[in-house]
Amino acid sequence: MPTIDRVVTVHEAKTNLSRIMADAEHGQTIGIARGSGNEPTVVLSAAPAAPGRRTGWMAGSMIPDDFDTMCQDEIIAMFEGASE
């Protein structure tokens, strides 16, 4: 079980949910206890960060460097109606 920084009641959690969530997002681990007890039944902490999108990880493997000009002569000939 993670180290709990503070314990709040269900009533306090419902009343101050936005503030408690902000505290959890800033690294606090908050226990939520039923009634007036100090024994938490659930623990609130920040979710792990989603992995970032990697850019350029397949650079050059899918699109050839000359993509913008490849088959240029054949394409121009097709548009101009030239026969092969």
C-alpha positions as CSV (number, residue, x, y, z in Angstrom):
1,M,0.0,0.0,0.0
2,P,1.4,3.4,-0.9
3,T,2.3,5.9,1.8
4,I,-0.8,8.1,2.5
5,D,-0.2,11.8,2.9
6,R,-3.6,12.5,4.5
7,V,-6.9,11.0,5.1
8,V,-10.3,12.6,4.4
9,T,-13.9,11.4,4.9
10,V,-16.2,10.6,2.1
11,H,-18.2,13.8,2.9
12,E,-15.1,15.9,2.7
13,A,-14.0,14.2,-0.5
14,K,-17.4,14.9,-2.1
15,T,-17.4,18.5,-0.9
16,N,-13.9,19.3,-2.0
17,L,-13.3,16.8,-4.9
18,S,-11.7,19.4,-7.2
19,R,-9.2,20.5,-4.6
20,I,-8.4,16.9,-3.5
21,M,-7.9,15.9,-7.2
22,A,-5.6,18.8,-7.7
23,D,-3.6,17.8,-4.6
24,A,-3.3,14.2,-6.0
25,E,-2.2,15.6,-9.4
26,H,0.6,17.4,-7.6
27,G,1.9,14.2,-6.0
28,Q,-0.1,13.7,-2.8
29,T,-1.6,10.3,-2.0
30,I,-5.0,10.8,-0.2
31,G,-6.9,8.1,1.6
32,I,-10.7,8.3,1.8
33,A,-12.3,6.9,4.9
34,R,-16.0,6.0,5.5
35,G,-17.7,7.8,8.4
36,S,-15.5,9.5,10.9
37,G,-12.8,6.8,11.0
38,N,-9.2,7.3,10.1
39,E,-8.8,4.0,8.3
40,P,-9.0,4.7,4.6
41,T,-10.9,2.3,2.4
42,V,-9.7,3.7,-0.9
43,V,-6.6,5.6,-1.9
44,L,-6.6,8.5,-4.4
45,S,-3.4,9.3,-6.4
46,A,-2.5,10.6,-9.8
47,A,-2.8,8.3,-12.7
48,P,0.5,7.5,-14.5
49,A,1.2,9.8,-17.4
50,A,0.2,8.5,-20.8
51,P,3.1,7.8,-23.1
52,G,3.9,10.6,-25.4
53,R,3.7,10.3,-29.2
54,R,7.1,9.6,-30.7
55,T,7.7,11.6,-33.8
56,G,10.1,10.5,-36.5
57,W,10.6,7.0,-35.2
58,M,10.0,5.5,-38.6
59,A,11.7,8.3,-40.6
60,G,12.8,7.2,-44.0
61,S,11.4,3.7,-43.7
62,M,8.0,4.2,-45.3
63,I,8.2,7.2,-47.6
64,P,11.1,7.5,-50.0
65,D,13.1,10.7,-50.0
66,D,12.1,11.5,-53.6
67,F,8.3,10.9,-53.0
68,D,7.4,14.4,-54.2
69,T,9.1,13.9,-57.6
70,M,8.9,10.1,-58.2
71,C,7.2,9.1,-61.4
72,Q,6.9,12.8,-62.2
73,D,7.5,12.4,-66.0
74,E,4.9,9.6,-66.2
75,I,2.3,11.5,-64.3
76,I,2.8,14.6,-66.5
77,A,2.5,12.5,-69.6
78,M,-0.8,11.0,-68.4
79,F,-2.3,14.4,-67.7
80,E,-1.1,15.8,-71.0
81,G,-2.6,12.8,-72.9
82,A,0.8,11.7,-74.3
83,S,0.9,8.1,-75.5
84,E,3.5,5.8,-74.2
